[in-house]
Amino acid sequence: MGPNTLDVTSIPERYRPSVDNLPGDVQLLAEAVESSFPGMGVPIAMVLSKRFGGSPLYIRKQNGALLKWRNDQIRAMYDGGGITGRQLAWYWQLSQSMIEKILADHG
């Protein structure tokens, strides 16, 4: 990149705004990232803002991988023995019927 090109990833930390000083939805993005990746909220939000700023953007939920992992964990715990469907329901905060469905689908 040339010297006149602004690259948000190369901004020294002392020039980065705080999460509280980011505008609107960019602040929400930074807070969400920061909760899982401390110290990364502002730079990642700035990159996303630069790339998508001004455009309408709808972000779909990506639960598929998380649900597959959860369901595989439930199956592994059940197959390992020593735990009932009721205990799994309590542990995963799901209904017993949902646990039964997950076990039936993965059986």
C-alpha positions as CSV (number, residue, x, y, z in Angstrom):
1,M,0.0,0.0,0.0
2,G,1.2,3.5,-0.8
3,P,1.8,6.1,1.8
4,N,-1.5,7.9,1.1
5,T,-3.6,4.7,1.5
6,L,-5.3,4.3,4.9
7,D,-5.0,0.8,6.3
8,V,-6.9,0.5,9.6
9,T,-4.7,-2.5,10.6
10,S,-1.6,-0.4,10.6
11,I,-2.9,2.4,12.8
12,P,-0.8,2.5,16.0
13,E,-2.7,1.6,19.1
14,R,-2.4,5.1,20.5
15,Y,-4.5,6.4,17.6
16,R,-7.2,3.9,17.9
17,P,-10.5,5.1,19.4
18,S,-11.9,3.4,22.5
19,V,-14.9,1.2,22.1
20,D,-17.0,4.0,23.6
21,N,-15.9,6.4,21.0
22,L,-17.0,4.3,18.0
23,P,-20.2,5.3,16.2
24,G,-23.4,3.4,16.4
25,D,-23.3,-0.2,15.1
26,V,-19.5,-0.1,14.9
27,Q,-19.5,0.2,18.7
28,L,-21.8,-2.8,18.9
29,L,-19.5,-4.9,16.7
30,A,-16.5,-3.9,18.8
31,E,-18.3,-4.8,22.0
32,A,-19.3,-8.2,20.6
33,V,-15.8,-9.0,19.4
34,E,-14.2,-7.7,22.6
35,S,-16.3,-10.1,24.7
36,S,-14.8,-13.1,23.1
37,F,-11.4,-11.7,21.9
38,P,-10.2,-9.1,24.4
39,G,-8.1,-6.4,22.8
40,M,-9.4,-7.2,19.3
41,G,-12.8,-5.4,19.3
42,V,-11.8,-2.0,18.0
43,P,-9.4,-3.1,15.3
44,I,-11.7,-5.8,13.9
45,A,-14.7,-3.4,14.1
46,M,-12.7,-0.8,12.2
47,V,-11.7,-3.3,9.5
48,L,-15.4,-4.3,9.1
49,S,-16.5,-0.7,9.1
50,K,-14.0,0.2,6.4
51,R,-15.0,-2.7,4.2
52,F,-18.7,-2.6,4.6
53,G,-19.3,1.0,5.9
54,G,-22.3,2.7,4.1
55,S,-23.7,-0.5,2.6
56,P,-26.8,-2.3,3.8
57,L,-25.7,-5.5,5.5
58,Y,-27.7,-8.3,7.0
59,I,-25.7,-10.8,9.0
60,R,-27.2,-14.2,9.1
61,K,-26.8,-16.4,12.2
62,Q,-24.3,-19.1,11.9
63,N,-25.6,-21.6,14.4
64,G,-25.1,-24.7,12.2
65,A,-21.5,-25.5,13.3
66,L,-22.2,-24.7,16.9
67,L,-25.3,-26.9,17.0
68,K,-23.5,-29.8,15.3
69,W,-20.7,-29.5,17.9
70,R,-23.2,-29.4,20.8
71,N,-25.2,-32.3,19.4
72,D,-22.0,-34.3,18.9
73,Q,-21.0,-33.5,22.5
74,I,-24.4,-34.7,23.8
75,R,-24.1,-37.9,21.8
76,A,-20.5,-38.5,23.1
77,M,-21.5,-37.9,26.7
78,Y,-24.5,-40.2,26.4
79,D,-22.4,-42.9,24.6
80,G,-19.7,-42.6,27.3
81,G,-22.3,-43.9,29.8
82,G,-23.0,-42.8,33.3
83,I,-25.3,-39.9,32.3
84,T,-29.0,-39.9,31.6
85,G,-31.1,-37.9,29.2
86,R,-32.5,-36.0,32.1
87,Q,-29.0,-35.1,33.3
88,L,-28.0,-34.1,29.8
89,A,-31.1,-31.9,29.5
90,W,-30.1,-30.1,32.8
91,Y,-26.5,-29.8,31.8
92,W,-27.2,-28.3,28.3
93,Q,-30.3,-26.4,29.5
94,L,-32.5,-28.2,27.0
95,S,-35.8,-30.0,27.3
96,Q,-35.6,-33.7,27.8
97,S,-37.6,-34.1,24.5
98,M,-34.9,-32.1,22.7
99,I,-32.2,-34.4,24.1
100,E,-34.2,-37.4,23.0
101,K,-34.5,-35.9,19.5
102,I,-30.8,-35.2,19.3
103,L,-29.9,-38.7,20.4
104,A,-32.4,-40.2,17.9
105,D,-31.0,-38.1,15.1
106,H,-27.4,-39.1,15.9
107,G,-28.1,-42.7,16.6
